[in-house]
Amino acid sequence: MAKGEKNNPIEIIGDRTNGIFINNINKESSISHLNLRNLGNFSDSESELTGALTVYGGHLAINNLSSEDNVSEDAINIANASIEIEDMQVNNSPSDGFDCDFCTGKVENAKFFDIGGDAFDVSGSDLDIRNFNISRVADKGLSIGEASNVKAKNININLASVAIAIKDSSNFESEDVHLTDSIQWDYLLYRKKSIFYKNSSALNRNVFSNKKLKFLCQKGAGSMLVNGLSCNSKNINIKNIYESGYMKK
């Protein structure tokens, strides 16, 4: 348990050489009012992990977590956990902001600014998310992949290469989405890994953009509706996009 207070948060400031790992298997952990700055990824004599903060397993409750200027692959990485997160902010991450693999639960009131990879990246997860503000993202604002099921409400994304990506047998529903100045696509649906042979689906209602909405589906990867309009399906060379295109990392 890491329990700070609004007027007296816990602050952990590193020298960018290591991070924090919580082995939470069969446990319950809670974090409140915690600020992390200048951390690297966690490593010791037995393992090297991707997150400045990495949590594995159990149930995790977070209330007010800030991650800033950390240089790890993921600012926050959570795996195989049930989560309840409220009030989270990630600033200035060179790669992904938040990565959740095989998670269930909810995330509310999240902010991501100046992200060098994906702001919010989930795989194999079942999540409800709402009240997100995402801005200045080099790759994807929301990346929903590997048989994830995500429901999203009140999402604001500004200046992302791809605002929302749905891939690899995932299902996504969104409502009240505001997109501003997406560089490549507002919505993109595709298959990256052939082992996920089932089609993806996306149903998006009350989507607003300051420009004409741009959405695209890879042929044979699934179907998508945006404000009642069906997605155009085209042949897309996803491998080239990841190796040399706008999703290259």
C-alpha positions in Angstrom: 0.0 0.0 0.0 1.2 3.5 -0.9 -1.1 6.0 0.7 -0.4 9.7 0.2 -2.8 12.5 0.6 -4.0 15.3 -1.7 -2.0 17.9 0.1 0.9 15.6 0.9 1.5 13.1 -1.9 4.1 10.5 -2.0 6.9 11.5 -4.4 9.4 9.1 -5.8 12.1 10.8 -7.9 14.8 8.7 -9.5 17.9 9.1 -11.7 16.4 7.3 -14.7 18.2 4.0 -14.0 15.5 1.8 -12.4 11.8 1.5 -11.7 9.3 -0.1 -9.3 7.9 -3.7 -9.5 4.9 -4.8 -7.4 4.4 -8.6 -7.4 0.8 -8.6 -6.5 -0.2 -12.2 -7.2 -3.2 -13.3 -5.0 -3.0 -9.9 -3.2 -4.8 -6.6 -3.1 -2.8 -3.4 -3.4 -3.9 0.2 -3.3 -2.1 3.4 -4.4 -3.3 6.9 -3.7 -1.7 10.3 -4.4 1.6 8.9 -5.8 3.9 10.9 -8.0 6.6 9.2 -10.0 9.4 11.1 -11.8 12.6 10.4 -13.6 12.4 6.6 -13.3 13.7 4.0 -15.7 12.4 0.5 -16.3 12.6 -2.0 -13.4 15.5 -4.4 -13.5 17.3 -6.7 -11.0 19.6 -9.8 -11.2 16.7 -12.0 -12.3 14.5 -9.9 -14.6 14.2 -6.7 -16.7 10.7 -5.3 -17.0 9.3 -2.6 -19.3 7.6 -0.3 -16.9 8.7 2.6 -14.6 5.9 1.1 -12.5 5.1 -2.5 -13.2 2.3 -4.4 -11.3 1.7 -8.1 -11.9 -1.4 -10.0 -10.7 -4.1 -9.6 -8.0 -6.4 -6.6 -7.5 -5.1 -3.1 -7.9 -6.9 0.1 -6.8 -5.4 3.4 -7.8 -6.6 6.9 -6.8 -4.5 9.7 -8.2 -1.3 8.6 -9.8 1.1 10.8 -11.7 3.9 9.7 -14.0 6.2 12.3 -15.5 9.5 12.3 -17.3 10.1 8.6 -17.0 12.3 7.0 -19.6 11.0 3.4 -19.5 9.3 1.6 -22.4 6.0 1.9 -20.6 5.4 4.6 -18.0 2.9 2.2 -16.3 2.6 -1.5 -17.1 0.0 -3.8 -15.5 -0.6 -7.4 -16.3 -3.0 -10.2 -15.2 -4.8 -8.0 -12.8 -8.2 -6.6 -11.9 -8.0 -2.9 -11.7 -9.9 0.1 -10.5 -8.2 3.3 -11.5 -9.4 6.8 -10.9 -7.4 10.0 -11.7 -4.2 9.1 -13.5 -1.9 11.3 -15.4 1.1 10.5 -17.7 3.3 13.2 -19.1 6.3 13.1 -21.3 6.8 9.4 -21.9 9.3 8.5 -24.7 7.3 5.3 -25.6 3.9 4.0 -24.3 2.0 5.8 -21.5 -0.2 3.0 -20.1 0.0 -0.7 -21.0 -2.4 -3.2 -19.6 -2.2 -6.9 -20.6 -5.0 -9.3 -19.5 -6.7 -6.8 -17.3 -10.3 -6.5 -16.2 -12.0 -3.5 -14.6 -12.3 0.2 -15.2 -10.2 3.3 -15.7 -11.8 6.8 -15.1 -10.4 10.3 -15.4 -7.1 9.8 -17.2 -4.8 12.3 -18.9 -1.9 11.6 -21.3 0.3 14.4 -22.7 3.4 14.2 -24.9 3.6 10.4 -25.5 6.2 9.0 -27.8 4.3 5.7 -28.5 0.8 4.7 -27.7 -1.0 6.6 -24.9 -3.3 3.8 -23.8 -2.5 0.3 -25.0 -4.4 -2.8 -23.9 -4.2 -6.5 -25.0 -6.4 -9.4 -23.9 -8.3 -7.1 -21.6 -11.9 -6.3 -20.6 -12.2 -2.7 -19.6 -14.6 0.2 -19.2 -12.9 3.5 -19.7 -14.3 7.1 -19.4 -13.3 10.7 -19.1 -10.0 10.6 -21.0 -8.0 13.5 -22.3 -5.1 12.6 -24.6 -2.9 15.1 -26.5 0.2 15.0 -28.6 0.8 11.3 -29.3 3.3 10.0 -31.7 1.5 6.8 -32.4 -2.0 5.8 -31.2 -4.2 7.5 -28.7 -6.1 4.3 -27.8 -4.8 0.9 -29.0 -7.2 -1.9 -28.4 -5.8 -5.3 -29.3 -5.4 -9.0 -28.9 -9.0 -10.0 -28.2 -9.8 -7.1 -25.9 -13.3 -5.9 -25.2 -13.4 -2.2 -24.3 -16.3 0.3 -23.8 -15.3 3.9 -23.8 -17.2 7.1 -23.0 -16.3 10.8 -23.1 -12.9 10.5 -24.8 -11.0 13.5 -26.1 -7.9 12.9 -28.3 -5.9 15.7 -29.9 -2.9 15.5 -32.3 -2.5 11.7 -32.4 -1.1 9.9 -35.4 -4.0 7.4 -35.2 -6.6 8.5 -32.6 -8.1 5.0 -32.0 -6.9 1.6 -33.4 -8.9 -1.6 -33.0 -7.1 -4.8 -34.0 -6.7 -8.6 -33.6 -10.2 -9.9 -32.7 -11.1 -7.0 -30.4 -14.4 -5.4 -29.8 -14.8 -1.7 -29.1 -17.7 0.5 -28.3 -17.4 4.3 -27.9 -19.7 7.2 -27.2 -19.1 10.9 -26.9 -15.7 11.0 -28.6 -14.1 14.3 -29.6 -11.2 14.1 -32.0 -9.0 17.0 -33.0 -6.3 17.1 -35.7 -5.6 13.4 -36.1 -2.6 13.2 -38.3 -3.3 9.9 -40.2 -6.6 8.4 -39.1 -9.3 9.0 -36.5 -10.2 5.3 -36.5 -8.2 2.4 -37.9 -9.3 -1.3 -37.7 -6.9 -4.0 -38.8 -5.3 -7.4 -38.1 -1.6 -7.3 -37.1 -1.2 -10.9 -35.9 -2.6 -13.8 -37.9 -3.2 -16.0 -34.8 -6.1 -13.7 -34.1 -8.3 -15.0 -36.9 -11.7 -13.7 -35.6 -12.8 -10.4 -36.9 -12.7 -7.2 -34.9 -15.8 -5.0 -34.5 -16.3 -1.3 -33.5 -19.4 0.6 -32.8 -18.9 4.4 -32.3 -21.7 6.8 -31.5 -21.7 10.6 -31.0 -18.2 11.1 -32.5 -17.1 14.7 -33.2 -14.1 16.0 -35.1 -12.9 19.5 -36.1 -12.3 18.0 -39.6 -14.0 15.4 -41.8 -13.8 12.1 -40.0 -11.1 9.7 -41.4 -11.7 6.0 -40.7 -10.5 2.9 -42.4 -10.8 -0.9 -42.1 -8.4 -3.4 -43.4 -10.1 -5.8 -45.8 -11.1 -9.0 -44.0 -10.2 -7.7 -40.5 -13.7 -6.8 -39.3 -16.3 -4.1 -39.4 -16.9 -0.7 -38.0 -19.6 1.9 -37.7 -18.9 5.6 -37.0 -22.0 7.7 -36.4 -24.0 5.1 -38.3 -21.6 5.1 -41.3 -19.9 1.9 -42.4 -16.2 1.7 -42.7 -14.6 1.5 -46.1 -12.6 -1.8 -46.4 -9.3 -1.7 -48.3 -6.2 -3.8 -48.6 -3.6 -2.4 -46.2 0.0 -3.6 -45.8 0.2 -3.5 -42.1 3.7 -4.9 -42.0 5.0 -2.0 -44.0 3.2 0.5 -41.8 4.9 -0.9 -38.7 8.3 -1.3 -40.3 8.6 2.0 -42.1 5.4 3.9 -41.9 3.6 6.0 -39.3 3.5 3.2 -36.7 7.2 2.6 -36.8 8.8 2.8 -33.3 
